[in-house]
Amino acid sequence: MNRVALVTGGSRGIGAATVQRLAQMGFHVAFTYRAARDEAQAVAAQVESWGRKALPIQLDLVELGRIQPTVDLVAEKLGGLHVLVNNAGYVQRLPPESLTLADWERMIQVGLTAPFLFIQAAVPHMKDAGFGRIVNVSSLRALTGSAHGVHYAAAKAGLLGLTKSFALALAPYKITVNAVCPGFVDTDINKEQLRTKGAEILRQIPLGRVASPAEVAALIAFLCSEEAGYITGATFSINGGLRMD
């Protein structure tokens, strides 16, 4: 049976690694990207080299009105929708007193409102398919807070409440909803911080290193699999021991 996955923010980092992992598991994969067209095409080519279909879609997640048509397009072009990974996001490091209302609203739109709308749009397709897996990529900062990104931490914490609420609402349909909270990962988002504060950060991590995108993608992909059918409403930390629950 051919299954279809949609990953937001799939051209780089954790998103690209997730697209590739799902394709290796046998999924046809659509993914959104905001501006990294060359990277998106490279990811799509890799997916297609494994004999799976790829559908890269340019979309800025503040374009909320495009979300429903995007999900419907994926289902039409690839033959349904079985998995949704809400991964897209960005980091803006500013002290709270420097944040503007525009900063706050954009972060909430991208980090919380867009995932809500993607889930709303995806669920009817999953109900039709009789199978559904939704994974929301949150952050360590949802659990610890952030003095230099209160809007980021708030959006990511809201995503955990969204996860649990949809898990309850969708359980009768056997659609699972879970969240993953990565710590420090070797991605473009963290590149500058790791360059300037890398030694200090590594001293705080018991395992003594940052994660690779592929390690986070492996956890996400498991939650999208048949084997994860009895896991829902859960939050998984993947942070090298930096925060132990």
Summary of the structure (lengths in Angstrom):
residues: 245
radius of gyration: 17.1
end to end distance: 37.6
largest distance: 52.5
contacts: 854
relative contact order: 0.15
helix: 53%
strand: 16%
